[in-house]
């Protein structure tokens, strides 16, 4: 696992996927917490760096939706060859559903830091 944080302002363009709630995409309840300790209902991303967990990122999804969100989890696994996972809450806010989420599309994301 990468424990070293990127520089503030560093931008990535990587393949994406999504991760959802324990009971499925449409579950709006608090099924528990993710690695950051935040409820799964908080919009966010997973990036494979423990050092940036809870920090902020600007994310531009394939449909142009842009948001500043926290890193709420760690992932995706390197074996997936993806650089970022979008949680189900953020995906839904961006207008995606499981049937139309653009898995393996390129997402641009910029590290903004702790605050």
N, C-alpha and C positions, 0 to 999 in steps of 0.2 A: 504494500500500500504506500502511496505517495504521502509522506508526512510534511513535505515542504510546501509552503504556500507560494502561489504565483505572486508576481509583483502587482501592486495596485495599478489598475489600468490595462493589465495584460488581457488580450482578447483571444478567444479560441473559436474555431469553427469545426465542429465535430458532429458525428452521427449521434442521433438521439433515440430514446425509447421512453416509455412511461412506466411508472410504478403506481399502484393504486392502494386502495383500502383493503383491509383484511377480508371484508365481505363483498368486495367488488366496487367497480367504478362509481356507482350511484349512491353509495353509502355516505350519508352526510353526518353520521354520528362520530363520536370520538372513540375509535376502536383501540386507542392506546397512543403511545408516543413513538416517534421515530428516533433515530440516533441522536438528534439534537435535543430531545426532550420535549419538543413542541408537539401539539396534537396533529394528527394526520390531516386535519381539515385546514391547516395553514398552507397556503400556496408556497411551493418551493421546488428546489432541485436537489438532485444527488450528484455529487462530483467526487471523484476518487482521491480525496485528500482530507485526512482527519484534521489537519491544521486549520482549515477554513470552515469547519463545521460551525454553523450559526452565523457566519459572515454573509455579506450581501453581494449579489451578482445582478447585472443587467442582462436580461435574456431576450433575444429576438427569435421568435418561433418562425417556422416556414411560411405561415400565413401573414407575417408582418406584425403580429401581436408582440408588443414590447412591454416588459414588466421588470421592476426591481424587486427581487425576492431573496429570501434567505436560503442558504444551503441547509436543508433540513435532514439530509441523510448522506451516507457514503456509498458511492457506487458510480456507475455500473462496474461489474466485474470486468477486468481487462480482457478476459476470454471472449466477451461479446463484441469487442472492437468498436465500442461506442464510447463517447467521451462524456456524455451527460444523460441523466434521466430526469424527466419532467414528472412531478407528481400529478395524480389524477385531479386534484383541486385546481392547480394551475392550468392544466390541459382543458378542463371544463370552462374556466374563465376565458380562455382563448377561443372557445367555440368548438373544441374537439370532442369527439365521442370515440369509444373504442373502435368503431367501424371505420372512422376516417382519420385516426391519429397517424401521422406520417412517420412511422417507425423507420429508422435508418436515414431519414432526411437530415440535412445539415442544419444545425442550430448554432447561432452566434451567441457567445456569452462572454461577458467582461467582468473580471474580478474588481469589486469596489472597496473591499476591506471590511473592517469590523463595524463601522458606523455608517 
